[in-house]
Every structure is written in structure tokens, then in C-alpha cells.
Amino acid sequence: MLDLRTQYRSIAQEVETAIAGILESGRYIGGENVTALEKELAEYCGARVGIGVNSGTDALKLSLFALGIGPGDEVITSPFTFVAPVEVLCILGAKPVFADIDPQTFCLDPKRVAEKITPRTKAILPVHLYGHPADMTAIMALAEKHGLVVVEDACQAIGAKHQGRAAGTFGAAGCISFYPTKNLGAAGDGGMVITNDEALAARIGLLRNHGNADAYHYTSLGYNSRLDEIQAAILRIKLRRLAEWNEARRRNAARYSSLLASAPIITPVEKPGNYHIYHQYTVRTPHRDKLRAWLGAAGIGSMVYYPEPLHTQEPYRFLGYHEGDFPCAEQACREVVSLPIYPELTEGEIQEVCARISSFSPD
Ligand SMILES: *Cc1c(COP(=O)(O)O)cnc(C)c1O
């Protein structure tokens, strides 16, 4: 499904030299690589500031906390996502309010979001799922009209664009993950908040280090959520290749979609005005489980992101939702399957996957 070693081998020497230099330097947390990565990644996305943190989950937690989102606040988000944004809202005492997705992009449907706005709504938290941006034009218009904060979960969408502008730069804060399988992956955990708001950046900068303003004088509560030098150095090397790797994913996606044009599945779309970075290439079919078995029997890996929506899962039952509340998200959970899409995938491998899918029959 994913081959991280081929990519590593292509940059091994540069990475090993950088790591050896850091080990020798004795400076392991914070430092010149973290500062440089923050600047380079902010520039890459067209944001003013980057704040390196421990994970994409912490990027969300620190952003929401720094924006004052907590008990009593409703935050509208998607039930069809990796759990982190919803989990973090609950931990902060805020209330996730789910709105259904657009079945084409798998991202929040702005029309459904509009229906969920109440006097207690404080924020909208769109997730740019699989690397396709949510409809930020419509979401920002709603936010402006109702005076809401927007925090973007861009953990799967680094380098994706909507109307020429990077995912993560529309709202107050954009949250990025460097989990190893992401398009820009570390050799461990890492994350970043990008923002154009310098005051917010300063608050998050304090929060990631216990609210420590200077030498054990604290100006706020905080966490331990720092990015380390070795991860930052590796990420800087990879960031220089990210545009090329995202382009390779797009070429692979175009090959798949052309070879699968008459196959018995629905291929993913890139809506006009968007630049999809194909963190996942996700097709759908009502016979998903049979298709996966068919692929598996030929030694072809596939994954289901995500098999169950969040609103029906045990930790989130207290929110009071039921099966049937979000039909598009629920249907996606039954039908989606992601195919291998990493940049180093070969033409031969793509052809093999497509031939296998084309010969699939559910009966
Ligand atoms: C990966 C991911 C996260 C969390 O990132 P971590 O770095 O693993 O904490 C959050 N949201 C989405 C949509 C993700 O895919």
C-alpha cells in the first residue's frame, strides 16, 4: 500500500549527513533546523508564520486552545475523518457538531454546515480529506457572515490548493501533520500550525513549551509539544522535493483514472479550482469488501479510510447522534477504498492494479 523505504533510499545520504551533524552538535530540541523549517514551510504554503509542534493532533489542540475554544462552544466539523479533530474538541470541552459531507470530495458540505449554525457556534473545522481541499470559498463566506473562527485540518493536504491558495491558509490557523505516511512525513511524529496572525502564533509558541515565556517564568498554561531538530532536518530535506512528489502522485492518479474509466467503480474527482495532492486515491463501489478481497488475493494492498463514521462510535455517543443522521458520510464508510498512490509507484504497478479491478465482478 505504501513504500516508505524507496523514498528514503533516494535521500538517504543527505538525511544521514544531516542527522550525524545534529547528533554531534548536542542540540536536539528546538534550534536552527526547527526555525528554518517553520520559515520554509510557511513560505511554501504562502502563510506568514509556522509553529512546529509534536504532531498534527497537537497542531489542532494548540490552535483551538489558543483561539479560546472550550466549554460551551459548538464547532461544526465532519463525521467522516480521522478522529483527531473531533477527539481534540472533546478534550477541550467544546462540542463537535457534525455536518454531512459532499459525496464527491468527501469534505464538509457548506450547505449542511449552514444548517447547523446556532448562537452557540464558535467555529468551523473543515478537514481537507485525502488531499482535496474543502470548499473554502463557501466556508469562509459562512464564517464571515456569522462571525465564526475557522481552523483547518490540513493534515492530509500539505501543498493542496483552492483557487490558487494553499489549504491551511484560509482560516485563523491551518494544521499540518508530519506523521510518516503523510505526503511530507517525518521519521516519527511531528506537526505544524501555519497562520497569518502573528499574535496567535506567539500564543501557540508559548503553549507548545508550557507557557514558558522566559527561563521558568510562565505567562499561560501550556503543554510539552515541541518539534525536535532531527525531525526538522529530515523534513527540510523532504520539503525541497514535496512539489515534485505531489506532482508524481497527481500523475499516478491521472493514470489510474484513465485506465479505470470503464471499470465498475467510481474514481475520485478534482473539482474545478482545486489542486488535489492525492494523499489518498480513493475509489468507491457498493461492493467494496468483495473488491478488497479480490485485490488482496492478487497481493495488491488497499485500505479503508474510514470504515465507520465518528458519530456512531462509542466515545462520541454522548453527542446524541444516531445512524442515519449523516447519510453521505455513512455511505462513504461502506463504499470507499484507497489504492496505492505513493510517488514511487511504477507504471507497471498501476497497470496491474487497474487490470485486476477491471476484471472484478461482484457476483
Ligand atoms: C494524520 C491526521 C491527523 C493527526 O496527525 P498526527 O500527526 O498523527 O497527530 C489529524 N487529522 C487528519 C485528517 C489526519 O489525517
The ligand as a MOL file (V3000), in Angstrom:
LIG
                    3D

  0  0  0     0  0            999 V3000
M  V30 BEGIN CTAB
M  V30 COUNTS 15 15 0 0 0
M  V30 BEGIN ATOM
M  V30 1 C -2.9550 12.4110 10.3690 0
M  V30 2 C -4.1320 13.2510 10.6670 0
M  V30 3 C -4.2450 13.9770 11.8650 0
M  V30 4 C -3.3180 13.8390 13.0200 0
M  V30 5 O -1.9900 13.9250 12.7660 0
M  V30 6 P -0.9210 13.2700 13.7620 0
M  V30 7 O 0.3510 13.9080 13.3370 0
M  V30 8 O -0.9490 11.8030 13.5430 0
M  V30 9 O -1.3020 13.6460 15.1540 0
M  V30 10 C -5.3210 14.8170 12.0130 0
M  V30 11 N -6.2730 14.9160 11.0780 0
M  V30 12 C -6.2280 14.2100 9.9340 0
M  V30 13 C -7.3030 14.3770 8.9280 0
M  V30 14 C -5.1620 13.3410 9.7050 0
M  V30 15 O -5.1410 12.6200 8.5780 0
M  V30 END ATOM
M  V30 BEGIN BOND
M  V30 1 1 1 2
M  V30 2 1 2 3
M  V30 3 2 2 14
M  V30 4 1 3 4
M  V30 5 2 3 10
M  V30 6 1 4 5
M  V30 7 1 5 6
M  V30 8 2 6 7
M  V30 9 1 6 8
M  V30 10 1 6 9
M  V30 11 1 10 11
M  V30 12 2 11 12
M  V30 13 1 12 13
M  V30 14 1 12 14
M  V30 15 1 14 15
M  V30 END BOND
M  V30 END CTAB
M  END
